[in-house]
Amino acid sequence: MITIEQEKEIGRYLLSKKLNSELFFEIKDHFLQQISALMDEEQLSFQEAFLQTKISWSHELEMVRADTLTFRKVTRIEKQMIQRRFRNITLYSLAFSLLFTGLVFINPDLFMYFQISLLGIMVLLLGYNFMFRKLKLYHYLQLSFHPLILKNAVVGVILFTGLYLLYDSVAVVEEAQWTKFFSLYTMAAQIQLLYFNARKTNVLI
């Protein structure tokens, strides 16, 4: 049977991996079950069972870069979750911006209303994050350099450059419409990042 002190030792080890709270408790439960099983079935001491469990989880708990455009490190298992989250944010942002850019193309006056609405939502989310201390000013300033936002900028530069070289004129490809699309995409991505941060979900803010 695992003692309270031994459970604390397991907790300290997992805390060193800087897991988010949900993942921390989930993996801790797996550790407790696995260690208990090894101690009961193979008659191992706690330290031997703990070592074997750490070895079996070494790949999932290895610290790796969370994204190609950040130096922050997380465990491999959390990186997979973050990348899935980023893909969903990207898909929702693309769908939103494509839909609303189409509406703006039909009625250009709508762009201003969309911008005001999105800015209002961002202000509300920022207020909530700051009020409940889930976001610091330093982290908010870093939001402009978030991997998802940087990827959007890189794609935008490549796209504009390609279209310019293809048509030899930015005006021919209606630069303003593309600018509106990327503006809506960026704001939609930032809103989702702030929303996840308010829920204490790791999105590298």
C-alpha positions, 0 to 999 in steps of 0.5 A: 500500500502506498503511504501519504509520503510516497504519494507526495513523492509521486506528486513532486515528480509529476509537478516537475514536469509542469503538467496542467492540473487536469493532466496532472491528476489523471497521470497521477492516478495512473502512476498510483495504480501502476505502482500499487500493481507492481508492489502487489503482483511482483513484490517490489519495493515502492522505489523499485516500482516507482522507477519502473513506472517512470521508465514506462512513462519516460517517452510520454513525459519527455520534455519537448518544444511545444511548437516549432515557433516557441521555445517553451517546453512541455511533456510530449503527451501535453504537446499532443493535446496542445497541437490538437487544440491548435488545429481546432482553433485554426479550423474554427478561425478559418471557417469564421473568417472565410464566412465573414469575409464572404459577407464583407465582399458582398457588403463592405460596410459589415467589416466595421461591425464585425471588427467592433463585435470581435473587439467587444468580445476580446475586451470582455474576455480580457477583463475576465482574465485580468479580474480573476488573475488568469492573465498578466499584462506581460502574457497579453503583450506576448499574445501578438507573438503566439505561435498561431498568430506568427504562423498566420503572419508567415502564411500571409507574407507567403500568400501576398508574395506569391500573388504579387509575383503571379499577377505583378500587382497587389491591386489586381488580387484585391489586397484589401479583401485579403487583409480583412480575411487575415484580420478576422482570422487573427481576432478569431484565433485570439478570442479562442486563445483567451477563452481557453486561457480563462478556462485554465487550459494550456494554450501557451499563453 
